[in-house]
Amino acid sequence: MDEGRAGATTTHNSVSGNAVVNGPVVMASRVESLTLVSPLRVTPRQVPPAIGNFVNRITELERLRSIADALRASHAPGIVVLSGLGGVGKTQLVAEWVARALAPSYPGGHLYVDLEEGRRDGAGDVSAAIAGFLRALGVHRDYLPDELGERAALFRSLTADHPTLVVVDNARQAAEVRPLVPSQGLLVAISRTGLPALAMDGAVAIALDPLDERAGVELVRRWRTADADHAAQALVRLCNGMPLALRTVGEWLLNRPQLSLTDAVSVLGADGPPPSEGGTSMTTVLDLAYSGLSERAGRLYRFVGCLPGTTFTGGLARAAGVPAVEDAVGELLTAHLLSVAPSSDRPRRLRPHDVVREHTRQVARRLPEAERRAVLRAVADFYTAAAAHADVLVLGAGRFRLQDPPTPAQEELSPTEPLFTQSAEALEWLDAERANLLSLLRVAADERWDDTVWQLCESLWALFDGRRHHRDSIEAHTLGIEAARRCGREDAEVRMRNQLARAYYGLGAHDQASETLAQAEPLLDRVADARLSGMIRETQGLIALASGAHEDAHRLFVQALDANVRLQDTHGVVVQSYNIGQALVAAGRPTEALDVLDEARATAVDSCDHGMLPRIDLVRARALQGLNRLEAASEAAVRAAEQADERKQYGRLDQALGVLSELAASTSDTALREACERKLRALHRSVGVTPEDG
């Protein structure tokens, strides 16, 4: 239930159409008093921290420095492609470069994304990457554009006056790099290939080779000083000069102080490839590291290999049966087999290096099929319950749900560190886990865990709709429909089709949305709960309204209202009455609209449904404007602005100020119009779509 100040609003107005109207000066003062409280904006520093024991790379560091200096002097954006084998130290080279001297050079901040985490069918999720950048730069979620092109344009606007560093890890294609280039600053693309197509964009290529023998020995000497040089040289040659391999062997030896470098060389040489191949492979090195893990750390390593996604939390590992999780995590972190993933929310997320991830999956493939599927099943159960708990927090316990209440309790899912404690945290958790949840959905669909698939989709509506991840929603609900059909849940299929149609509607694909809903029609007579038919009629009404078929929209919203009245769903009655009011205003029937909206407002106040009040008052303002009751319309609009401001509904506040400015212009109320325009400029700065000095 939203907390609001319904009583305070009656100081200025009644809840009916007969508003108590203030004079122009008072109304302008109310606009000026809107608080626009915004979160503390921090310049992002997202590049992973440098680790100790960094050696050599002097030439590459100098090249990066000189390129950055030249670009700053020219005020032009630039691209560097840093390529090399997995495990050669590309990301650490960039981290070292950033740590040494870059903070003052890029006042716009340092942005980082690993495209591997959201990759599907070989393509990185560039749109989600830009959305993450925009949010890091202070853009409020209500102002994130839906489409990639619009997001890229806003990103370019925000980086036009402040040089910004962008680091794109695990890039595979030039097309997934280009939209991420800032207007001013530098983009560093880290890739196993050279991305030659970026040469057309003026990219500078830097190839990172393995450490030469001298540098490799220097690295070994950071953690092993007693052994002879020839042993260190042999180890460097055997590890092909790969820093990740050398560090992994180093950690293995540190846990075995009785062994020497010569012993390590003997073990690797015995298990590695023939001498003619010139060195051992990362697989051999990681096999060695894995064989030396404790039982608990070995269990965690195999668990990581079974995961559909790329990151995990301690609570997830514990749910999958990994013993002594914190100790096991500590062991793998110390061995450089895991790292802490950058994340703005809690709990702590962990991830392996991409080379290590490949090895964990090789290890997991050796497990008995029943054991592997048992881990996957535990992961699926954890996420299904956690997503359901998040859905309850975000959308409220009163939301109509087909699935049973989630079990176990959230405290049992993650007893040592809460996943989330309030609505905003729950939504952040869902967004942070989005790639993992989508990966799990695909695996669950392949495994024919049909109830898991549609239940996850039902719970993810808060994420997909609230954060406008419409394309993710389309993929997920397509799987959800198939799953519901396979398990004979016609009610679930109706809900899946409705949520899929909403995703198409969000993208403006009205024909596809209508076609999706049409396929639900034959099912409506066979499902018992009238709320499902009400949902379908509401979505059909929204499509009709957006398409200009206002009378059709009115008829459909009335049908949706009837379903909610029969079920005594008060919130549903308020929502559908609001929709009816919108349709009537659009159809040129303002008197009827005002009657419906006044009743809806009274019901919302009586039922403490305060979140609906800004929406209702906005449409009331339009209805009153249609009746040429301009002062009353202005009062409704300013009240909508006050309520939206109090609830931090900044998108709705923007709409209310726009309507109020339009009304002020039509009544030649210069003071009110200027107050609205000043507050709109302040709002756009507050939500990050206009630079602070803009």
N, C-alpha and C positions, 0 to 999 in steps of 0.2 A: 504494500500500500504506500503510495506517495505521501510524504508529509508536505503540507502546504499551509497557506495562511488564508483559508476561505473566509474566516471572520474578518480579517483585515481588509479584504477586498470590498466588503459591504460598507466600509467607511465612505467610499466614493460612489457606490452604485448599488442598485438592487439587482437581484438575480434575474429579473424579468426584462422584457424589452423596454420598460419605462426607466431608463437610466437616470441617475442623479448626476447631471453633467457639470463639470467644473469649467471655469473660464480658461481662455487661451494661455494666460500667464501661468496659472496653476498646472495646466496640462504639460506645458513645456518644462516646468520645474520637475514634474514627475518623471519625464523622460531623462532629464539631466541626472536624476537621483539613481538611475539604474546602475548597479554596482559593477557588473561585468567582471566578477572575480575570476581570475585565470590562474592556472597552476604556475609554479615557479619554472621559468624557462632556463634550461641549462644548455650551454654549448656542447653538442655531442662530441664525445671522444670514444668512438666505438671500436677502433682497431684493437685487436687482442694485444695484451701486454707482451713486451719482450721477455724472454727467459734468460737466465744466466748462461754462462759458458758459450757465449757467441764468439766465433773466431773468424778471422780473415774477411772475405767479401769486401775488401777495401775498394776494389775497382767498381763493383756493382753499386756500392753505397755512394761513391763519388759520382757515378753516372746519374743516379736518381737525384742527387743534390743539384747537379748542374742543370738537369732538365727542368727541375722545379724552379730554380733561379731564373732560367731563361723565360719560362712561361709567366712568372710573376712580373718580369720586366715588360713583357709584351701585352699583358692583360688578356691573353687568349687562353681558352681551355686546351688541355692537352691530354693525350692518352699514352700510357706506357703499358706494354704487354710484357710481363715477367713470366717466362716459361721455363719448364724443367720437369724432370721426373718426379713422381710422387715420393715424398720423403727427402727431397734434396734441400729443403729449407726455404722455400719461396715465401711462405707466409711469415716465417720468423725474420727473414731479411727485411720485409716491409715493416714489421713491428719494430725492429731495431732502428730502422731509418726514422720512423715516426718518433720513437722515444728519444732519439738523440737531439733533434733540433726543430721539430716541425710545429709545435703548438702555436707560436706567434705567427707563423707563416700562413696559416689558413684560419682566419677568424670566423669563417662560416662553420667550422667544425670538421671533424673526421668521421666519415660515415663508412660503415662496413656491412657487407652482406655476403653470406656463403650461399651461392645459388644451388649447391647440391642439396640443401635441406628441403627446398620446395620443388625439386625437379620431378617432372612426371613425363613419361614417354620420351625422355631425352631432352626435354625443353625446360629451361629455368623459368620460374614464375616471376617475370620481370615486373608485372603490375604490382604484385605483393611487395617486391623489393622497393619500388618507388614509394608505395604507401608507407612502408616502414621508415624510409628516409624522411618523408613529409611529416610524419608524426614525431620523429626525432627532432625535426626543425621547428616543432611547436604548432603544427596544424591540428586543429581540433578534429576529432573523427567525424563530426557533422559536416565538415567542409572538405572531406576527401572525395574527389571526383570518382565516378564509377569506372570510367574508361581509361585505358592505358595512355592514349594520346593526351587526354586532359590532365592526367596525373603528371605526365612528363612535362607538359607545358607549365604547370604550376611549379614543378621542381626547378625548371629553368628560370622562372621568374624569381624564385626565392634565393637562387644562387647567383643572380645577375650582379649584385653589388657587393657580395662577400665571398672572396675566394674560398672554395671548399675542396677538401680532399675526399675522394670516393675510392674505396678499395673493394673490388669485386673478386671474391675468391671462387675458385672452381668454375671459371667461365669456360664454356665449350664452343660458343659460336659468337661471331661478331654481332649478330642481330640482337643478342641478349645483353650486349654491352652498350651499344649506341644510345639507347634511351636514358642511360644512367649517367651520361657525361654532364657535369655541371656547366653552367654558363661561364663561370669563372672558376679557375682552379685546375685540378688534376685528377684524372681517373687512372688508377693502377689496376689492370686486369691480371689476375693470377691464373695461370692455365698450364695444363700439361702439354698443350700444343701452342704454337706460335701465333694462332689466330691471324693468319696472313691477310685476310680480307680487311683488317683494320688499318693496313698500310694505306688504303685509299682515304682514310680519315686522318692521315698524318701521324699515326701511332709510331712510337719508338719502341723497337723490340730489344729486350735484354734477355739473353739466354743464361740461365743459371746452371752451371755445370757442377758435378760432384766436387767435393773438396780434393785438392791435390794432396800428395803424400805429406808435405810439410804441414799444411793446415790441418789435415786429419790427425797427425801426430800431436799437434798443439792442442786439439780438442781432447784427445785421449789423455794428455798430460794434465788436463784440468781436474780429472778425477782419478788418475792413476800415475803415480810418479816413480814407483819403486822398480818397475820392470825395465828390461833393456829396450833400447830403441828399435832393435830389429823386430822384437815382438810387437811393439806398437805399429811399426810399419806394415808388418804382415797382417795385423788386424784391419788396418785402413784399406789395404789392398783387397782383403777378403770381403769387406763390407762395401767395396766399390766407392769409397769416399762419401757414402750417404750419411748425413748427420743423424737422421732418425735411426738408422741401423746402429751406428756407433753409440748413440745414447742408450738405445735399448740393451745392447751388450753391456754397456757400462753399468746400468742398473742391475742387470743380472749378476755381474761380478761383485757389486757392492754388497749384495746379499749373500755372497760366498767368499768371504775374505781369505779363505784358505786356498783359493784358486788364483792362478796367475793369468796374465794375458796370453801366455803360451798355451795354457789349458783351454782358454776360450777359442784360440785359433785352432787347436786340435779338434775341439768339439764341432765347430763350424765347418772345418775342412772335412771331417768325417761325414757330416750330414749334408754338405752342400754339393754343388755341381762339380763335374770333372774340372781339373785345373785348366784345361784348354778354354773354358768359358770365362776365365779371367777373374772370377769372384763368386761369392755366394749371393743368393737372392734375399729380398726382404722376407719372403715366405719362410726361408730357413731361419733367419734371425728371429722372426716372430714365433716360429715353432719353438725355438730355444727359450724365448721369454715365457711363452705359455706353459711349457713343461716345468718351469721353475716356480710357477705361481702356487700359492697355498690353495687348499681345497675351496675355501670361500671365494677367493679371487678368481679361481678357475670357473666356479659356478657363475660368477658375475660376467666373466668374459664370454662364456657360452650363451648366457642370457642376452647379451648385447648382440650376438650373432643371430639370434632368433627374432630380434625386433623388426617389425615392418618399417619403422621410421628411423630417424637419425639421432634423436636425443632421448634421454630418459631421466627420471627422477628416482631418488632413493625409495619413495613410496611405491613406485611401479615395480622396482626390483624386488622389494620386500613382498609385494603381493604375488609375485611369480615364484616365491619360495627360496630366494637367495638368502642364505644365512649371514648374520653379522654384516649387514650391508655397509654400514659406515666404515668398518675396518677394511672390507673388500674394496670399496671405492678409494680409500686412502692408499691402499697398496697399488692399484692401477694408476692413480694419479702420480704417485712417486715414480712408477716405472715408465711414465710418459705414454702410457697406453690409453689414458683418458685425459680429457681436459674439461674445464668448466665452460659451458657454452654461454656466450653473451646473452643476457636476458634481463629485461627491466622489471620482471615480476618475480614472485616467489612461486614455488620453492626452487632451489638450485637445480639447474639442468646440466647434464653431463653428456659428453659426446666423445667418440674416438676420432683420432685422425683418420682421414678417408682411406689411407693405406691400411691402417689397423682395422677399420671397419670391414674391408674386403677380407682380411684374414679371419676376423671373428665369424664371418659368414661361412668361410671354408671349414672352420672348426665345427660350426653348428650343423653343417651338412653331414658331418660324420656321426651325429647323434642318431639314436633310434628314432624312427618316425613318430612313435607314440610320445616320446619325451619332448621332441620338438613341438608337436601339436599341443601338448599339455602346457608348455610355456606360452604359446600363442593364445591358447584359450584363457589363461590367467590374465594376459595382457588385455585381451578383448573384454573380459569381465570387469577389470579395473577401469578401463576407459568408459565402458557403458555406464557404470555406476557414477563415476566422477562427472561425466558430461551431464547426466541426469540431475545430479546435485547442483551443478552450475546453472542449468536451465531453470531450476526452481528458484535460485537466488536472483537470476537476472529478470525473469518474467513473472515471478511470484508463484506462490503455492496454488493460487486460484486458477492458473492456466489449465484449460482442458487438455488432458493427456490421455492417450490410449494405454500407455504402459503403466505398470504398477509403480508405486513409490520406490525410489532407489534404495537398494540394500547392497552392502552394509552401510552403516552411517559413515559420514565423511571422516569422522575422527578415527574410525577403524581403517579407512583406506590409507591415510597418511598420519599415523599417530605421533610421529616426532616433529613434523613440520606441516602446518595446515596448508592445504592447496589454495584455499581462498576463504575469506570470512564475510565478504559483503558483495553486493551486486557488481560493482565496478571491478573488483578483483576477480570475480568469477568470469566476467567477460574477457578480461585480460588473459586469464589462464586458458580459456578456450582459443583465443587468438594465437597465443604462444604455442599451443599444441596443435594448431590447425594442420600442419603438414603431417604430423604423426597420426592424427585422427583420419585424415584422408587415406593415408597409406594403410591404416588398419581396416578401413571400410573396404578397400580393394581386396585385401587378403581375406577378410571375413566373407565377402561375396564369393571369392574363389573356393573357400572352404564350405560354402553353403550354410553358413551360420546365419540363417535368414532373420531370426528374431533380433539378433545383435545388429544387423544392418539397418532394419527399419527403425529400431529403437534409437540407435545412434543418430540417424537422420532426424527423427522427431526432436531429440534434445539439441541438435546443432542448429535448429532454426534461429535461436537467439543470436548465435554467431553470424550465420550466413546473412540474415536479414539486417541485424543491427550494425554489422560492419560492411554490409553490401558486397559480400564475397559471392556475387551471383553466379559466376562461372563454376566455382567450387560447388555451389548448391546444385547446379544442373547436373554435374557429374555424380554427386552423392545421391540425389533423389532419383536419378535414373536407375542406380543400383538399388535404391530403396523400393522402388516400384516393382522391380523384378523379384526382390526378396519377398515382399508382401504377397505377390501373386503365387510364388512357389509354396509359401506356407499357408495359403488359403485365408489370409487376413484381409478381407475386402474393406473393412474399416480403415486398416493401415494403408491400403492402396489408395483410398480416397484422400487420406491426409497427405500421403506422399505426392499425389498428383496435384493437390492444391498448393503445397509448398514449392513444387517444381514450377507450377504456373506463376507463382509469385516471383520466382527468380527470373523467368522470361519477361514478366511485367516490369521488373526492375531494370531490365536492359532495354525496355521499349519494344520488345519482340512480341507484340500483342497477338499476332496470328498464331504463333507457336503456343502462347499461353492459352488462347481459346481452344486450340486443338487438344492440348493436354487436358483441359477441363471437360471437354466433350467426351473424352474417353472415360471420365468418372461418372457421367450421367447414368449409364445403365446400372451402376452399383448403388446409387442412392436409395432406390426402393428396397434394397436388400440389407441395408445397414440400419441398426436400431436407433442410434443416437442422432437426433435432429440437428445437433450442433454441426455435424459434418456437412449436411446439406446447406446449413447457414453459412459455413465457411466457403463453400463452392459459390453460392450466390453472391457473397460479398466480393470475392475475387472477380467474378464475372461483372459485377457492378463497377468495380474499379477500372476494369478494362474498358467498359462501355463509356464511363465518364471521361477517361483519358482519350477515347476515340471520338468524343463529341456527341455520342448517342445519349443525351442527358435523360430523356424520358425512359429509355431502356434501363439506364443506371438506376433511376428512381424506383422502377418496378422491381428490380433485382434486390436493391437494398431493403425494400419493404418486405420481401420474402425472407431475407436474412434476419430482419428484425422480428418477424413472426416466430421464427425458430427459437430465437433467444428469449422471447416473451414466454413461449410455452415451457421452456426449461428454467424460467425464473433466473436467468443469468443477467444480473444487473449490469455488470461491466459490458457485456455483449449488447445489451439494450442501449447503453450510452453510445457505444461505438457506432452501431448501426443507425441510430438517430442522427448522430453527427454526419455520417455518410449521406443519409437522406437529405439533410440540410444542404450539404455541398451540391447534390444533384439538383435540388430545387432552385438554388441560387443560380447555378449554371443554366438551368432551363428558363430563367426569367420569371420565377415565381417566388419573389422575396417574402411576401406576406406569409405564405404557407411555410416557407423555410424558417422564418422567425418563430412561428408558433412551435415547430418541432424542436428547434434549437434551444428555446427558452425552457421547454420541458426537460430536454436532455441536460441542460446546465443545472437545473434544480435537482435532478436525480444524481448527477455527479457530485454535487455539494453534499447532499444527504448521505450518499454512500462513501464519502471520502475518496472518491475517484479523482483526485486533484490533478493527476497528470493529464487528464483529458480537457481541463478547463482552458488552457491556452489555445488548443485546437478549436474548441467550440466557439470561443470568443472571437477568434479570427474570422470564422465563417459568419458569425453574427454581425461583425463589422461590415462584411460584404453585403449581407442582406439589408442592413440598415442603410448602407450607401445606395442600394438599389431602390429604396423607398425615399431617397433624398433626405433622410434624417441624418445629416452629416455630423452634427455635434454628437449625437448618440453613437454614431458609427465610430467617431474618434475616441469616445470614451471606451467602447468595447475593444478597440485596437490597443489603446494604451494599457488597459487592464490585461490584455493578452501578453503584452510586452513585459509587464511587471511579473506576471506568473511564470512566464518562460525564463526570465532572468533569475528568479528565485530558484527555479529547478535546474538551472544551467542547461536549458534546452536552447542552445544558441542558434541552431537552424531556425527554430520557430520564432525566436526573438528577432532574427534578421527579417523574417517575413512580416512580423508585426510592425516593426519600424518602417519597412517599405510601404505597407498599407497606410500607416499613420502619416507618413510623409506625403503620400499621394492625396490623402484627404485634406491635409493642411494646405497643399497647393491649390486644391479645388475651392477652399474657403478663404484663400489669400491670407492664411495665418502664417506670416513670415517667421515669427518667433518659434512656433512649433515645428515648422518645416526645417529651419536651421538647426534646431535642437536634435531632430531626428537624424539629419545628415551628419552632425558631429558625432552622435552616438554610434551611427553605423560605421563611421571611419574608425572610431575607437574599438568597436566590436571586431572589425576585420583585422586590426592589429592584435587584439587580444587572442583571437583564434588562429593567428599565424598565417593568414592568407595575404596580408600586407606587411611588409617589413616595418619594424619598430620605428625607423626613421622615415617611413614612406608617408 
